[in-house]
Amino acid sequence: MVEAQQLALGIDIGGSGMKAAPVDLATGEQLAERYRILTPKPATPESMVKVVKALGKHFDWKGPVGCAFPGVVRNGKTLTAANLDQRWVGVDAAKLFNDVLPGEVRVTNDADAAGVAEMSFGAGVGCSGTTMMITLGTGIGSALFSNQRLVPNTELGHLKIGKRDAEDLASSRARDDLDLSWKDWGDNLNVFLGEVERILSVERFIIGGGVSSKFEKFADRLKLEAEVVPAKLRNSAGIVGAALVHAQSNPE
């Protein structure tokens, strides 16, 4: 049996869904099937806190909770919310979630959480130099690591490609919205990654999100100096990373 202090509930908030599962912090293993609830529309703090409460209640969770949020997070406060309701900007999300969950809650950027998971248990294990985790979903998340150390809140999905945000051209949502083939979408992704590589001299990109399972459909369009690999933890990276970030930020 896993000791309670080795466990945390990971909650991954996305623009389309909010999901959770308990995580073994020593191995990165999810200890139950993830539970998912659609993100409310509109995605306001009031509506989403009810979902967070329901996710905790589903697992009858009393222990620590790590929450991955799609925006810049500093000291538990959400400073941006590009794909959620703008009423999230400036909210103390950690306090909001702590008020409805029994255990202590820590909040971090969602791509940073996914990156921490991949660097700890996935495609980033043992990577030195500059590594970039890119999560492709409703938007584009990014997590920058220098010699395994996280540089938080990079938010490179909002990098301008021409006159548009990169996530309007190269996110998973953009592929559907623009009705692109995997090859054409891969060309857009290549432009975005190439710009990031040019600016930050990235040595390895880790591609996460649901599209990581379709990596072979667009991999040949990615013509970079950097190595590009699919995430190993796939869609569970946000949940696992949120739990890990909670543990790593705990002074004990």
C-alpha positions in Angstrom: 0.0 0.0 0.0 1.2 3.5 -0.9 1.7 5.8 2.1 -0.6 8.8 2.3 2.3 11.3 2.2 3.4 9.9 -1.1 0.0 10.7 -2.7 -1.5 13.8 -4.2 -4.6 14.5 -6.3 -3.7 16.0 -9.6 -6.3 18.3 -11.3 -5.8 19.4 -14.9 -7.9 22.3 -16.0 -8.3 22.7 -19.8 -10.4 24.9 -22.1 -12.7 22.0 -22.9 -12.4 19.6 -20.0 -11.3 19.4 -16.3 -9.9 16.0 -15.2 -8.4 14.5 -12.1 -6.8 11.4 -10.6 -4.7 10.5 -7.5 -1.0 10.1 -8.2 1.8 8.2 -6.6 4.5 10.9 -6.3 7.4 8.4 -6.2 6.5 6.7 -9.5 4.3 9.2 -11.3 1.6 6.5 -11.6 -2.0 7.4 -11.7 -3.7 5.2 -9.1 -7.2 5.3 -10.5 -8.9 6.0 -13.8 -9.0 9.7 -14.4 -12.4 11.4 -13.9 -13.3 14.1 -16.4 -16.0 16.8 -16.4 -16.6 19.3 -19.3 -15.3 22.8 -18.6 -18.4 25.0 -17.9 -19.5 27.6 -20.5 -18.9 30.4 -19.6 -15.7 29.2 -17.7 -16.1 31.6 -14.8 -14.4 31.2 -11.4 -17.8 30.6 -9.8 -18.8 27.8 -12.2 -15.4 26.1 -12.4 -14.8 26.0 -8.6 -17.9 23.8 -8.4 -16.3 21.4 -10.9 -13.1 21.3 -8.8 -15.1 20.5 -5.8 -16.9 17.7 -7.7 -13.6 16.2 -8.8 -12.3 16.1 -5.3 -15.6 14.6 -4.1 -15.5 11.9 -6.7 -12.3 10.5 -5.1 -13.5 11.4 -1.6 -10.1 13.2 -1.4 -8.9 14.6 1.9 -5.1 15.0 1.1 -3.0 17.5 -0.8 -4.0 18.7 -4.3 -2.0 20.1 -7.2 -4.0 22.0 -9.8 -2.7 22.8 -13.3 -4.3 26.0 -14.7 -4.2 27.3 -18.4 -2.6 30.7 -17.8 0.2 32.5 -16.0 0.2 31.6 -12.3 2.2 33.4 -9.6 1.9 32.7 -5.9 -1.4 30.9 -6.5 -2.9 33.8 -8.4 -4.1 33.5 -12.0 -2.7 36.5 -14.0 -4.0 35.4 -17.5 -6.8 33.2 -18.8 -6.7 33.2 -22.6 -9.1 30.3 -23.2 -11.3 30.8 -20.1 -13.5 33.7 -18.8 -11.5 36.8 -18.2 -12.9 37.1 -14.7 -10.1 34.7 -13.8 -7.5 37.4 -14.2 -6.2 38.4 -10.8 -8.0 35.7 -8.9 -6.4 33.9 -6.0 -7.2 30.5 -7.4 -5.3 28.6 -4.7 -7.5 30.2 -2.0 -10.7 29.7 -4.1 -9.9 26.0 -4.4 -8.7 25.6 -0.9 -12.1 26.9 0.3 -13.9 23.9 -1.3 -11.3 21.1 -0.9 -10.2 19.6 2.5 -6.5 19.3 1.6 -4.0 22.0 0.8 -4.2 23.1 -2.8 -1.3 24.5 -4.9 -1.9 25.9 -8.4 0.6 26.1 -11.3 0.6 26.8 -15.0 -0.7 23.7 -16.9 2.1 23.4 -19.4 4.7 23.8 -16.6 3.0 21.0 -14.8 3.0 18.7 -17.9 6.7 19.6 -18.4 7.6 18.7 -14.9 5.9 15.3 -15.4 7.7 14.6 -18.6 11.1 15.7 -17.2 10.5 13.5 -14.1 9.1 10.3 -15.7 8.8 10.8 -19.4 10.6 12.0 -22.6 12.7 14.5 -20.7 14.3 12.1 -18.2 18.1 12.8 -18.3 17.9 15.7 -20.7 20.5 18.4 -20.2 20.7 21.7 -22.0 17.5 23.5 -23.2 14.3 21.5 -23.4 10.9 22.8 -24.3 7.6 21.0 -23.5 4.9 22.1 -25.9 1.3 21.1 -25.1 -1.2 21.3 -28.0 -4.9 21.5 -27.1 -7.5 24.3 -27.1 -4.4 26.6 -26.9 -0.7 26.1 -26.9 1.2 25.8 -23.7 5.0 25.9 -23.2 7.4 24.9 -20.5 11.1 25.8 -20.7 13.7 23.8 -18.9 17.4 24.6 -18.6 19.4 21.7 -17.4 16.2 20.2 -15.8 15.3 23.5 -14.0 12.0 25.0 -14.9 11.7 28.6 -16.1 8.0 29.2 -15.3 5.1 30.8 -17.2 6.7 31.2 -20.7 3.3 31.1 -22.5 4.8 31.0 -26.0 1.5 30.0 -27.5 0.9 33.7 -27.8 4.0 34.3 -29.8 3.0 36.2 -33.0 3.3 34.3 -36.3 2.5 37.0 -38.8 -0.4 38.9 -37.3 -1.9 35.9 -35.4 -1.1 34.1 -32.2 0.7 30.9 -32.8 -2.2 28.9 -31.1 -4.6 30.2 -33.7 -2.5 28.4 -36.3 -0.9 25.4 -34.6 -3.0 24.3 -31.7 -5.1 21.2 -31.9 -8.2 23.4 -31.9 -6.8 25.4 -34.9 -6.4 22.1 -36.9 -10.1 21.5 -36.4 -11.2 25.2 -36.9 -9.1 25.6 -40.1 -10.0 22.0 -41.3 -6.4 21.2 -41.9 -4.9 17.9 -42.8 -2.2 16.5 -40.5 0.4 17.5 -43.0 -0.8 21.0 -43.4 -1.2 21.5 -39.7 2.3 20.0 -39.2 3.6 22.8 -41.5 2.1 25.4 -39.2 3.5 23.7 -36.2 6.9 23.6 -37.9 6.8 27.4 -38.4 6.0 28.0 -34.7 8.6 25.6 -33.4 11.2 27.0 -35.7 10.6 30.5 -34.3 10.9 29.2 -30.8 14.1 27.3 -31.7 15.5 30.5 -33.3 14.9 32.6 -30.2 15.8 30.1 -27.4 18.2 27.7 -29.1 16.1 24.7 -27.9 17.8 21.4 -28.2 14.8 19.1 -27.6 11.1 19.7 -28.1 8.6 17.4 -26.3 5.2 17.4 -28.0 2.3 16.8 -25.6 -1.5 16.9 -25.6 -3.8 14.5 -27.3 -2.0 14.9 -30.7 1.1 13.2 -29.2 -0.6 9.9 -30.0 -0.8 11.0 -33.7 2.8 12.1 -33.8 3.7 9.9 -36.8 1.0 11.7 -38.9 2.9 15.1 -38.8 6.5 14.3 -37.6 7.9 14.4 -41.1 6.8 18.1 -41.5 9.0 19.1 -38.5 12.3 20.2 -40.0 14.3 21.6 -37.2 17.8 21.4 -35.8 16.3 20.5 -32.5 15.2 16.9 -31.7 11.4 16.6 -31.6 9.8 13.7 -29.7 6.3 12.9 -28.5 5.5 13.0 -24.8 5.4 9.7 -23.1 2.8 10.4 -20.5 0.4 11.7 -23.2 -2.8 13.3 -21.8 -2.0 12.3 -18.2 1.0 14.6 -18.0 -1.0 17.5 -16.7 -2.5 15.5 -13.9 0.8 13.9 -12.9 2.7 17.1 -13.1 0.2 19.1 -11.0 0.6 16.5 -8.2 4.4 16.6 -8.5 4.5 20.4 -8.5 2.6 20.3 -5.3 5.1 18.0 -3.7 8.1 19.8 -5.0 6.9 23.2 -3.8 6.3 21.8 -0.3 9.2 22.8 2.0 8.8 19.6 3.9 
